[in-house]
């Protein structure tokens, strides 16, 4: 007669092996940025509170993205260099995720003089995107430039740069806890492909 304890161990090992071979383990994305340890707790970099106005004159804050992940970038509507390439890639993502309730987009204009609310409205309308899903925002210039740093993006006025602004074409992925989880060069389609795989990974592991 078999020992019931040994039989139970064999069954448990078999079950674990079956699960291991039938379920692909997908690790979560890392949290990017510096951190500090305070009283034994690890404090991760987070996007601070913000308040900007979108193309429909609606105030957009962190609470707009509560429980969701979002993709963000920095641009200006008259940009003659990288912005059209970045927006083309953003539109690709929009088409893929436009029916996904767990995702939103926010694009920050760094040209506060020319990019008025009506101009942002026209820009969004020309892209034919949903205002609820994709926010094009403006606000106080110093706050826009400051929060760009929090997203690990460069954005500054430069008379010698195309259009008068020097800025990054980086796309940034932020989770529901305001942590930056991934980024890519928005002018390179292959990097954006990999970036979308990271979005899918985050949705699968944490949402």
SULKAHU-V300356 format. One line per field, one symbol per residue. ss: DSSP state (@ for helix, = for strand, . for the rest). A space follows every 50 residues. Layout:
# SULKAHU-V300356
ss->???
This chain:
# SULKAHU-V300356
ss->...@@@@@@@@@@@@@@@@@@@............====..====...... ===.....===@@@@...=======.......@@@@@@@@@@@@@@@... ..=======.......@@@@@@@@@@@......=====..@@@@@@@@@@ ....===....@@@===..=====.....======...@@@@@@@@@@@@ @@@@@@.
